[in-house]
Amino acid sequence: MAMRPAHTFAFCTAFALLSVSSVYAQDKNLHIYLAFGQSNMSGQATVTDADRIPDQRFLVLRAANHSNQKVGEFYPAAPPMGHSASKVGIADIFGRTMVANLPDSITVAVANIAIGGQSIDLFDKDRNTAYVQNAKAKNDTWWIQYLNEYGGDVYKRIIEMGEIAKQKGVIKGLLFHQGEADYQMSDWPSRVKKVYDDIIADLGLDPTKVPFLVGELATTAAGGDLGWRNTAVAEVADLIPNGHLISAEGCPALKEPNYTLHFTREGYETFGKRYAEKMLELLNAAEPAPDTVLADSVVSDSVVADSGLVTQDSLPIDPIIDAIPVVRSGTVQPRGPRLVFDRKKQKVYLRVEKAGAVRMYEVTGSR
């Protein structure tokens, strides 16, 4: 179908100025998540043979020095995802759930920087040096070997992984679970927010596009020792404009000799899926819904509708497109520029993908 000669299209060229530091740098289909926190983010569930079966669409961005893998490189994800003693936890289940629910064109990677038993101050770039020195003075050093695997500075390692993520793909969100070590810290929520703000600023990220998912501690109902602190966890989510609370309700906790702070295997599976479900919800909200994609066009003149969701009779952009033959679901769609109607903005855009970058040009003009 040819566009009418009388139509005039004014294209916004600002997208052409995007640099490699933008969210569309390199491969937009490589979604990368930065995960950090304590032992529940590190993972405490026993590793099974099934956990070691790789999914080529789920990767680990190696953040710790172990397993004969190079820090800063991508590998098929398998435990340990974090330091060398990590088992299975939130990040493992999150990644597998994400790829199971995203299009085959999307690859998900997680960089996991987590150490059990440590305060938020270890992740604070202004407090971590004193924190480590104080721990050594108290001979609290069992975890220093894992800190060294992260290069001796977990905040710096988060930023390093973030810079790589920006170069290779798109940082889609931050995953966080921590707080057990700080149950007596009255200003813990504001300290967590400071770390988040520092990460956003140092990586030059747009906070409106990078959600912060924070999970509750093992609940009192599940036998968790610190379930009462979930009011503080909720406060963190409230303090951060793009913060989102992940409920631990119904996630079984693991009863251990001296405490009940970790989750069982079942608990991690439920919890990790909830992180993923929230992220999928946010991704769907950020992208045009399936019924807003009105047409695909190849480089030639032909234009076809995406699916039976939109018909010729109901097209809201009839002044621009005369007639669009409908292609039913299951038909292979042609690749090329795509016309997209944003129902919220009530505008039509030309979506163009080139060299891994997506450009959205507003279509203007009159009949």
KEKE-3310 file (N, C-alpha, C; in steps of 0.2 Angstrom, whole numbers, plus 5000, padded with zeros to 4 digits):
npx = (5004:5003:5009:4999:5003:5000:5003:5013:5028:5036:5050:5057:5074:5081:5084:5095:5106:5109:5121:5134:5132:5119:5103:5100:5112:5123:5117:5100:5092:5098:5095:5100:5103:5107:5111:5111:5116:5113:5115:5103:5101:5113:5111:5105:5100:5102:5111:5105:5106:5098:5099:5111:5109:5111:5103:5103:5098:5099:5110:5125:5133:5149:5154:5163:5178:5181:5178:5186:5182:5181:5181:5168:5164:5152:5143:5135:5122:5123:5124:5138:5131:5135:5148:5160:5155:5142:5125:5109:5098:5088:5092:5095:5082:5075:5081:5079:5065:5062:5067:5059:5047:5048:5050:5058:5069:5075:5088:5093:5103:5112:5121:5128:5131:5134:5135:5134:5128:5131:5132:5122:5131:5143:5141:5140:5148:5155:5156:5161:5175:5179:5170:5175:5188:5185:5178:5189:5197:5189:5191:5182:5182:5178:5172:5179:5187:5177:5174:5186:5185:5177:5185:5188:5180:5164:5155:5162:5163:5150:5148:5157:5152:5140:5144:5150:5138:5130:5138:5136:5123:5107:5103:5091:5085:5087:5091:5087:5091:5092:5096:5095:5106:5106:5096:5095:5097:5091:5090:5091:5083:5085:5099:5100:5093:5102:5113:5107:5104:5117:5122:5114:5117:5131:5132:5125:5111:5094:5083:5069:5068:5074:5070:5069:5070:5065:5065:5055:5060:5061:5046:5036:5026:5030:5040:5051:5064:5066:5054:5047:5053:5049:5042:5051:5057:5047:5047:5059:5055:5045:5052:5061:5057:5055:5054:5050:5041:5043:5034:5036:5027:5020:5031:5041:5052:5068:5072:5086:5100:5103:5096:5082:5082:5084:5077:5068:5071:5059:5054:5063:5060:5047:5049:5059:5052:5042:5049:5053:5040:5035:5045:5042:5029:5032:5040:5031:5022:5030:5032:5024:5008:5002:4991:4992:5001:5000:5004:5015:5028:5037:5052:5048:5032:5022:5011:5006:4995:4999:4992:4976:4971:4969:4959:4954:4942:4943:4954:4962:4970:4966:4965:4978:4982:4976:4970:4973:4978:4973:4984:4983:4985:5000:5005:5020:5029:5034:5050:5056:5053:5041:5025:5018:5005:5003:4992:4990:4997:4991:4997:5006:5019:5035:5043:5060:5072:5089:5106:5105:5100:5085:5074:5062:5051:5041:5026:5019:5007:4994:4979)
npy = (4994:5011:5026:5041:5054:5067:5067:5073:5070:5073:5070:5066:5070:5069:5056:5051:5056:5049:5042:5030:5028:5028:5021:5013:5007:4997:4981:4981:4971:4964:4962:4968:4966:4973:4965:4965:4964:4954:4938:4931:4936:4932:4918:4904:4891:4873:4867:4860:4847:4851:4865:4867:4866:4875:4889:4897:4909:4915:4923:4926:4940:4940:4945:4941:4934:4919:4901:4899:4909:4925:4941:4952:4947:4938:4923:4908:4906:4899:4892:4895:4911:4923:4926:4914:4904:4905:4899:4894:4906:4921:4928:4918:4911:4922:4926:4915:4914:4926:4924:4914:4920:4931:4937:4927:4933:4941:4942:4939:4945:4944:4953:4948:4954:4951:4948:4938:4942:4956:4974:4988:4997:4992:4993:5006:5019:5029:5025:5012:5009:5012:5003:4991:4991:4992:4980:4971:4975:4970:4957:4950:4942:4932:4934:4941:4935:4933:4946:4950:4943:4950:4961:4968:4979:4982:4991:4998:4988:4985:4997:4995:4984:4989:4999:4991:4984:4994:4997:4985:4981:4984:4992:4986:4986:4986:4974:4970:4964:4965:4969:4961:4962:4974:4977:4984:4997:5012:5022:5015:5014:5026:5026:5015:5021:5031:5024:5018:5030:5035:5025:5027:5040:5039:5030:5037:5035:5035:5037:5036:5026:5015:5004:4999:4985:4979:4967:4959:4954:4937:4932:4935:4926:4915:4911:4919:4927:4941:4947:4957:4968:4972:4983:4993:4989:4991:5005:5009:5006:5015:5027:5028:5034:5026:5014:4997:4986:4969:4956:4944:4936:4920:4914:4900:4899:4895:4885:4886:4881:4892:4903:4910:4916:4914:4908:4893:4881:4881:4893:4902:4900:4904:4918:4923:4922:4931:4943:4943:4943:4956:4964:4960:4966:4979:4981:4978:4989:4999:4998:4999:4992:4976:4978:4991:4992:4995:4992:4984:4988:4984:4988:4991:4997:4990:4987:4979:4973:4969:4958:4950:4958:4971:4979:4984:4991:4997:5005:5018:5027:5031:5042:5043:5030:5022:5008:4993:4977:4963:4953:4937:4930:4921:4921:4924:4939:4952:4960:4976:4994:5000:5005:5013:5016:5026:5025:5032:5044:5048:5048:5045:5035:5031:5017:5012:5000:4999:4993:4987:4998:5007:5018:5031:5040:5053:5054:5066:5078:5081:5075)
npz = (5000:4995:5002:5002:4991:4995:5009:5022:5030:5045:5053:5068:5073:5084:5089:5082:5088:5099:5110:5113:5127:5130:5133:5123:5119:5110:5110:5110:5114:5124:5140:5155:5172:5188:5202:5220:5238:5253:5260:5255:5242:5237:5238:5245:5243:5240:5226:5212:5199:5189:5190:5184:5171:5157:5150:5135:5133:5145:5155:5165:5170:5174:5190:5200:5204:5200:5196:5185:5176:5167:5175:5171:5159:5149:5152:5150:5162:5178:5194:5205:5205:5211:5222:5225:5234:5233:5231:5226:5223:5223:5211:5202:5200:5196:5184:5175:5175:5169:5155:5151:5149:5141:5124:5111:5106:5116:5127:5144:5157:5172:5184:5199:5214:5229:5247:5261:5277:5279:5281:5274:5273:5268:5255:5252:5245:5252:5265:5265:5266:5279:5285:5282:5288:5301:5303:5301:5312:5322:5320:5312:5299:5290:5279:5270:5260:5250:5247:5242:5230:5223:5220:5231:5233:5234:5230:5220:5211:5207:5200:5190:5183:5179:5170:5160:5156:5151:5139:5132:5132:5138:5154:5164:5176:5194:5207:5223:5239:5256:5273:5285:5292:5297:5306:5318:5314:5313:5303:5291:5279:5273:5271:5262:5251:5248:5243:5231:5224:5222:5214:5202:5199:5197:5186:5177:5174:5169:5182:5180:5171:5176:5187:5205:5213:5228:5240:5253:5270:5277:5282:5298:5299:5292:5300:5301:5309:5308:5303:5307:5303:5291:5289:5288:5276:5267:5268:5262:5248:5247:5248:5237:5221:5210:5216:5221:5230:5234:5239:5252:5257:5261:5257:5261:5275:5280:5294:5304:5314:5323:5319:5309:5294:5281:5265:5260:5247:5240:5244:5238:5225:5224:5228:5219:5207:5209:5209:5196:5190:5194:5187:5174:5173:5174:5162:5152:5154:5151:5137:5121:5121:5115:5107:5102:5092:5076:5063:5051:5040:5025:5017:5005:4997:5004:5017:5032:5044:5061:5068:5071:5081:5077:5065:5048:5049:5062:5063:5071:5064:5052:5043:5039:5034:5021:5018:5026:5024:5034:5043:5050:5067:5070:5058:5049:5051:5041:5041:5045:5044:5056:5059:5073:5084:5097:5110:5122:5120:5109:5096:5081:5077:5068:5069:5068:5066:5067:5066:5079:5086:5091:5084:5086:5076:5075:5067:5056:5048:5036:5028)
capx = (5000:5008:5006:4997:5008:4999:5005:5020:5031:5041:5054:5062:5080:5085:5087:5101:5111:5110:5128:5134:5131:5112:5100:5100:5119:5124:5111:5094:5089:5102:5093:5105:5101:5112:5109:5116:5113:5116:5115:5097:5103:5119:5108:5107:5097:5106:5111:5103:5108:5094:5101:5117:5108:5111:5098:5107:5096:5100:5118:5128:5139:5153:5156:5167:5184:5181:5176:5190:5179:5184:5176:5166:5162:5146:5143:5128:5121:5123:5127:5137:5130:5138:5154:5162:5151:5135:5121:5104:5094:5083:5094:5094:5075:5072:5083:5075:5058:5061:5068:5053:5041:5050:5051:5065:5074:5077:5092:5093:5109:5112:5127:5126:5136:5131:5139:5130:5129:5135:5128:5122:5137:5148:5139:5140:5155:5158:5157:5164:5182:5179:5167:5180:5193:5182:5177:5196:5199:5186:5193:5176:5185:5177:5169:5184:5189:5172:5175:5192:5183:5174:5190:5190:5176:5158:5152:5166:5162:5143:5148:5161:5148:5136:5147:5150:5131:5128:5141:5134:5116:5102:5102:5083:5083:5092:5088:5090:5088:5097:5093:5095:5112:5105:5089:5094:5099:5085:5090:5093:5080:5088:5105:5098:5091:5108:5117:5103:5105:5124:5123:5110:5121:5138:5131:5122:5105:5088:5079:5062:5068:5078:5066:5073:5065:5067:5061:5054:5063:5057:5040:5035:5021:5034:5045:5057:5066:5066:5049:5044:5057:5047:5039:5057:5058:5042:5049:5063:5051:5042:5057:5063:5052:5054:5055:5044:5041:5042:5031:5039:5021:5019:5038:5043:5058:5072:5074:5092:5101:5104:5092:5078:5083:5085:5072:5069:5071:5052:5053:5067:5057:5042:5051:5062:5047:5039:5054:5052:5033:5035:5049:5038:5024:5035:5042:5025:5020:5035:5032:5017:5004:5002:4985:4994:5005:4995:5006:5022:5029:5043:5056:5044:5026:5017:5010:5001:4993:5002:4987:4969:4969:4967:4955:4953:4936:4944:4960:4961:4974:4963:4967:4985:4983:4969:4968:4978:4975:4975:4987:4981:4990:5004:5009:5027:5029:5040:5054:5057:5050:5035:5020:5016:5001:5003:4985:4990:4999:4987:5001:5008:5027:5038:5048:5065:5078:5095:5112:5104:5097:5078:5073:5055:5050:5034:5023:5014:5005:4987:4977)
capy = (5000:5017:5032:5046:5059:5073:5066:5075:5067:5077:5065:5069:5067:5068:5050:5050:5059:5044:5040:5023:5028:5028:5015:5009:5006:4990:4977:4983:4965:4961:4965:4967:4968:4973:4963:4966:4963:4949:4931:4929:4938:4928:4912:4899:4884:4868:4867:4854:4846:4855:4872:4868:4866:4882:4892:4901:4916:4918:4924:4929:4945:4938:4950:4939:4931:4912:4897:4900:4914:4931:4946:4957:4943:4935:4916:4905:4907:4893:4894:4901:4917:4928:4924:4907:4900:4906:4893:4896:4911:4926:4930:4912:4910:4928:4926:4909:4916:4931:4922:4910:4925:4936:4934:4923:4938:4944:4938:4942:4944:4946:4953:4948:4956:4950:4944:4937:4945:4962:4980:4992:5002:4989:4995:5013:5021:5034:5021:5005:5008:5012:4997:4985:4992:4990:4972:4968:4976:4965:4950:4948:4942:4926:4935:4945:4931:4934:4953:4950:4940:4956:4966:4972:4985:4979:4997:4999:4982:4987:5002:4992:4980:4994:5002:4985:4983:5000:4996:4979:4980:4989:4991:4987:4987:4984:4969:4971:4961:4966:4972:4957:4964:4981:4977:4989:5003:5016:5026:5010:5015:5032:5023:5011:5026:5034:5019:5018:5037:5035:5021:5030:5046:5037:5026:5041:5032:5039:5034:5034:5020:5009:5002:4996:4980:4977:4961:4959:4949:4931:4935:4932:4921:4910:4909:4923:4931:4948:4949:4964:4974:4973:4990:4997:4987:4995:5012:5009:5006:5022:5033:5028:5035:5020:5008:4992:4981:4962:4953:4938:4932:4914:4911:4897:4901:4889:4885:4884:4880:4898:4908:4909:4922:4912:4905:4886:4881:4883:4900:4906:4899:4909:4924:4925:4923:4937:4948:4943:4945:4963:4967:4959:4970:4986:4981:4979:4996:5004:4997:4999:4986:4973:4981:4998:4991:4994:4990:4983:4989:4982:4993:4993:5000:4986:4988:4974:4973:4964:4953:4951:4963:4978:4978:4990:4995:5000:5009:5025:5032:5030:5048:5042:5024:5020:5001:4988:4970:4960:4946:4934:4928:4915:4923:4927:4946:4955:4964:4983:5000:4998:5011:5012:5021:5027:5027:5037:5051:5049:5050:5039:5035:5026:5013:5010:4997:4999:4991:4986:5003:5008:5025:5032:5046:5055:5055:5072:5079:5081:5072)
capz = (5000:4995:5006:4998:4989:4999:5016:5023:5036:5049:5057:5074:5072:5090:5091:5079:5092:5104:5110:5116:5134:5130:5135:5117:5117:5108:5109:5114:5116:5129:5146:5160:5179:5193:5209:5226:5244:5258:5258:5251:5236:5235:5237:5250:5242:5237:5219:5209:5192:5184:5190:5180:5164:5154:5145:5131:5134:5152:5156:5170:5169:5179:5194:5205:5201:5202:5191:5179:5171:5168:5177:5166:5153:5149:5152:5152:5169:5182:5201:5209:5201:5214:5224:5224:5239:5232:5229:5222:5226:5220:5205:5198:5198:5192:5177:5172:5174:5164:5149:5150:5148:5136:5117:5110:5104:5121:5132:5150:5160:5179:5188:5206:5219:5236:5252:5267:5284:5279:5282:5268:5273:5264:5248:5252:5243:5257:5271:5265:5268:5287:5287:5281:5293:5308:5303:5302:5319:5327:5318:5308:5293:5287:5272:5266:5254:5245:5246:5237:5224:5220:5219:5237:5234:5230:5226:5214:5206:5204:5194:5184:5179:5176:5164:5154:5154:5146:5133:5129:5132:5142:5161:5164:5183:5200:5211:5230:5245:5261:5279:5291:5296:5299:5310:5323:5311:5312:5296:5286:5273:5269:5268:5255:5246:5246:5238:5225:5221:5220:5208:5197:5197:5194:5180:5172:5172:5170:5187:5178:5167:5180:5193:5210:5216:5235:5243:5260:5274:5278:5286:5304:5298:5290:5306:5300:5315:5307:5299:5310:5300:5284:5288:5285:5269:5263:5268:5256:5242:5246:5248:5230:5217:5206:5220:5221:5235:5232:5245:5254:5260:5258:5255:5267:5278:5282:5301:5305:5321:5326:5316:5303:5290:5274:5262:5258:5240:5238:5245:5233:5219:5224:5228:5213:5202:5211:5207:5189:5188:5194:5182:5167:5173:5172:5155:5148:5155:5147:5130:5118:5122:5108:5103:5100:5086:5071:5056:5049:5033:5023:5014:4999:4999:5007:5024:5034:5051:5065:5070:5071:5086:5074:5059:5044:5051:5068:5063:5073:5060:5045:5039:5036:5030:5017:5019:5028:5024:5041:5043:5056:5071:5068:5051:5049:5049:5037:5045:5042:5048:5059:5061:5080:5087:5105:5112:5127:5117:5103:5091:5077:5076:5063:5073:5064:5070:5063:5069:5086:5089:5089:5083:5085:5073:5075:5060:5056:5042:5035:5022)
cpx = (5004:5004:5004:5002:5007:5001:5012:5022:5036:5044:5058:5068:5084:5088:5093:5107:5113:5117:5128:5132:5123:5109:5099:5107:5119:5118:5105:5091:5092:5100:5097:5102:5106:5109:5114:5112:5117:5115:5109:5098:5108:5116:5110:5104:5102:5105:5109:5106:5104:5096:5107:5116:5107:5105:5102:5105:5096:5108:5119:5134:5143:5156:5162:5173:5184:5179:5179:5186:5181:5179:5175:5164:5156:5147:5136:5127:5120:5126:5134:5136:5134:5146:5155:5158:5144:5131:5115:5099:5089:5085:5093:5087:5073:5074:5079:5068:5057:5062:5062:5047:5042:5051:5058:5070:5077:5082:5093:5100:5109:5119:5126:5132:5134:5136:5135:5133:5132:5130:5127:5128:5143:5147:5139:5148:5159:5159:5160:5171:5182:5175:5171:5185:5191:5180:5184:5198:5196:5187:5187:5178:5183:5174:5173:5186:5184:5173:5181:5190:5180:5178:5191:5185:5169:5154:5155:5164:5155:5144:5152:5156:5142:5138:5148:5143:5129:5131:5138:5127:5112:5101:5094:5081:5089:5088:5091:5087:5094:5093:5094:5101:5111:5098:5089:5096:5093:5085:5092:5089:5083:5095:5105:5097:5098:5112:5113:5105:5112:5125:5120:5115:5128:5138:5127:5115:5099:5084:5072:5062:5072:5075:5071:5068:5068:5063:5061:5059:5058:5052:5039:5030:5025:5040:5051:5058:5065:5060:5046:5048:5054:5044:5045:5058:5053:5044:5054:5060:5048:5046:5060:5058:5050:5056:5049:5046:5039:5040:5035:5033:5021:5026:5041:5051:5062:5074:5081:5094:5101:5099:5087:5078:5083:5078:5073:5070:5064:5051:5057:5063:5051:5044:5055:5057:5043:5043:5053:5045:5032:5039:5045:5032:5026:5037:5036:5022:5024:5035:5025:5014:5003:4996:4987:4998:5001:4997:5013:5023:5036:5046:5052:5038:5021:5017:5005:5000:4997:4998:4980:4966:4967:4964:4955:4948:4938:4950:4959:4966:4972:4965:4974:4986:4976:4966:4974:4975:4978:4978:4986:4986:4993:5007:5015:5027:5035:5044:5055:5054:5043:5031:5017:5011:5001:4996:4985:4992:4994:4991:5004:5016:5029:5044:5053:5070:5084:5102:5111:5101:5090:5077:5065:5054:5043:5032:5018:5012:4997:4985:4977)
cpy = (5006:5022:5037:5052:5066:5073:5069:5073:5071:5072:5069:5066:5067:5062:5048:5052:5054:5042:5033:5022:5028:5021:5010:5007:4998:4986:4978:4976:4961:4965:4963:4970:4967:4971:4963:4965:4958:4942:4928:4931:4934:4921:4907:4892:4880:4868:4860:4853:4850:4863:4873:4867:4873:4883:4897:4908:4919:4917:4927:4934:4944:4944:4948:4935:4923:4908:4897:4904:4921:4937:4951:4954:4940:4927:4913:4904:4900:4895:4891:4907:4923:4926:4916:4902:4901:4900:4896:4901:4915:4927:4924:4911:4916:4927:4920:4911:4921:4929:4917:4914:4930:4933:4931:4928:4941:4939:4942:4940:4947:4947:4953:4949:4956:4946:4944:4940:4952:4968:4983:4996:4999:4991:5003:5016:5026:5031:5015:5004:5008:5005:4991:4985:4990:4983:4969:4969:4972:4958:4946:4948:4936:4928:4939:4942:4932:4942:4954:4947:4946:4962:4970:4978:4983:4985:4998:4994:4983:4992:4999:4988:4984:4997:4997:4984:4988:4999:4990:4978:4986:4987:4992:4987:4985:4980:4970:4967:4961:4969:4968:4960:4971:4982:4982:4996:5007:5020:5021:5012:5021:5030:5019:5016:5029:5030:5019:5025:5037:5031:5024:5036:5044:5033:5031:5038:5036:5035:5032:5028:5014:5008:4999:4992:4978:4972:4961:4953:4943:4934:4931:4926:4914:4908:4914:4927:4938:4951:4955:4970:4975:4980:4994:4995:4991:5002:5013:5010:5013:5028:5033:5029:5029:5014:5004:4987:4974:4958:4946:4933:4925:4910:4907:4899:4895:4890:4882:4884:4887:4904:4906:4915:4920:4909:4897:4887:4883:4890:4904:4906:4904:4916:4927:4926:4929:4943:4949:4945:4953:4967:4966:4964:4977:4986:4982:4986:5001:5004:4997:4992:4983:4976:4988:4997:4990:4991:4989:4985:4987:4988:4996:4996:4996:4987:4982:4975:4968:4958:4954:4956:4970:4976:4985:4994:4999:5004:5016:5030:5031:5036:5047:5036:5022:5014:4997:4981:4967:4954:4943:4931:4921:4916:4926:4934:4948:4960:4971:4988:4998:5005:5009:5018:5021:5029:5032:5044:5053:5051:5044:5040:5030:5023:5010:5007:4996:4998:4991:4992:5005:5016:5026:5039:5048:5057:5061:5073:5079:5077:5076)
cpz = (5000:4999:5000:4997:4994:5006:5016:5030:5039:5054:5062:5073:5078:5091:5088:5083:5098:5104:5113:5123:5135:5132:5129:5114:5115:5106:5113:5117:5121:5136:5152:5167:5184:5200:5214:5232:5248:5255:5254:5244:5233:5234:5241:5249:5239:5230:5217:5202:5187:5184:5186:5173:5161:5150:5141:5131:5141:5154:5163:5168:5175:5183:5199:5201:5204:5196:5185:5173:5173:5170:5171:5159:5154:5148:5153:5160:5173:5189:5201:5204:5204:5215:5224:5228:5238:5230:5225:5226:5221:5213:5200:5195:5194:5185:5172:5170:5169:5157:5147:5148:5143:5129:5116:5108:5109:5125:5138:5154:5167:5181:5195:5210:5226:5241:5258:5273:5284:5278:5275:5268:5269:5256:5247:5250:5248:5263:5271:5267:5276:5289:5287:5286:5300:5308:5305:5309:5324:5325:5315:5301:5288:5280:5268:5260:5249:5243:5241:5230:5220:5219:5225:5238:5230:5227:5219:5208:5203:5198:5188:5180:5176:5169:5158:5152:5150:5139:5129:5128:5135:5149:5162:5171:5188:5205:5218:5235:5251:5267:5285:5295:5300:5303:5315:5320:5309:5306:5291:5279:5269:5267:5262:5250:5243:5241:5231:5221:5218:5214:5202:5194:5194:5188:5175:5170:5173:5176:5185:5174:5170:5187:5198:5214:5223:5238:5251:5263:5275:5284:5293:5304:5296:5295:5305:5307:5314:5303:5301:5306:5293:5283:5286:5278:5265:5263:5263:5249:5241:5245:5241:5225:5212:5210:5220:5226:5233:5239:5246:5257:5257:5256:5261:5269:5280:5290:5301:5312:5325:5324:5311:5299:5283:5272:5261:5250:5237:5239:5240:5227:5218:5224:5222:5207:5203:5208:5199:5186:5189:5189:5175:5167:5171:5165:5151:5149:5151:5140:5127:5119:5115:5104:5100:5094:5080:5064:5056:5042:5031:5019:5008:5001:5003:5014:5026:5042:5055:5067:5069:5076:5083:5067:5055:5047:5057:5069:5065:5068:5053:5040:5036:5032:5027:5019:5021:5028:5031:5040:5050:5060:5069:5061:5052:5047:5046:5042:5042:5047:5050:5061:5068:5082:5094:5107:5117:5125:5111:5097:5087:5076:5071:5067:5068:5068:5065:5067:5077:5089:5087:5089:5082:5082:5073:5068:5060:5049:5042:5029:5016)
residu = (MET:ALA:MET:ARG:PRO:ALA:HIS:THR:PHE:ALA:PHE:CYS:THR:ALA:PHE:ALA:LEU:LEU:SER:VAL:SER:SER:VAL:TYR:ALA:GLN:ASP:LYS:ASN:LEU:HIS:ILE:TYR:LEU:ALA:PHE:GLY:GLN:SER:ASN:MET:SER:GLY:GLN:ALA:THR:VAL:THR:ASP:ALA:ASP:ARG:ILE:PRO:ASP:GLN:ARG:PHE:LEU:VAL:LEU:ARG:ALA:ALA:ASN:HIS:SER:ASN:GLN:LYS:VAL:GLY:GLU:PHE:TYR:PRO:ALA:ALA:PRO:PRO:MET:GLY:HIS:SER:ALA:SER:LYS:VAL:GLY:ILE:ALA:ASP:ILE:PHE:GLY:ARG:THR:MET:VAL:ALA:ASN:LEU:PRO:ASP:SER:ILE:THR:VAL:ALA:VAL:ALA:ASN:ILE:ALA:ILE:GLY:GLY:GLN:SER:ILE:ASP:LEU:PHE:ASP:LYS:ASP:ARG:ASN:THR:ALA:TYR:VAL:GLN:ASN:ALA:LYS:ALA:LYS:ASN:ASP:THR:TRP:TRP:ILE:GLN:TYR:LEU:ASN:GLU:TYR:GLY:GLY:ASP:VAL:TYR:LYS:ARG:ILE:ILE:GLU:MET:GLY:GLU:ILE:ALA:LYS:GLN:LYS:GLY:VAL:ILE:LYS:GLY:LEU:LEU:PHE:HIS:GLN:GLY:GLU:ALA:ASP:TYR:GLN:MET:SER:ASP:TRP:PRO:SER:ARG:VAL:LYS:LYS:VAL:TYR:ASP:ASP:ILE:ILE:ALA:ASP:LEU:GLY:LEU:ASP:PRO:THR:LYS:VAL:PRO:PHE:LEU:VAL:GLY:GLU:LEU:ALA:THR:THR:ALA:ALA:GLY:GLY:ASP:LEU:GLY:TRP:ARG:ASN:THR:ALA:VAL:ALA:GLU:VAL:ALA:ASP:LEU:ILE:PRO:ASN:GLY:HIS:LEU:ILE:SER:ALA:GLU:GLY:CYS:PRO:ALA:LEU:LYS:GLU:PRO:ASN:TYR:THR:LEU:HIS:PHE:THR:ARG:GLU:GLY:TYR:GLU:THR:PHE:GLY:LYS:ARG:TYR:ALA:GLU:LYS:MET:LEU:GLU:LEU:LEU:ASN:ALA:ALA:GLU:PRO:ALA:PRO:ASP:THR:VAL:LEU:ALA:ASP:SER:VAL:VAL:SER:ASP:SER:VAL:VAL:ALA:ASP:SER:GLY:LEU:VAL:THR:GLN:ASP:SER:LEU:PRO:ILE:ASP:PRO:ILE:ILE:ASP:ALA:ILE:PRO:VAL:VAL:ARG:SER:GLY:THR:VAL:GLN:PRO:ARG:GLY:PRO:ARG:LEU:VAL:PHE:ASP:ARG:LYS:LYS:GLN:LYS:VAL:TYR:LEU:ARG:VAL:GLU:LYS:ALA:GLY:ALA:VAL:ARG:MET:TYR:GLU:VAL:THR:GLY:SER:ARG)
# end
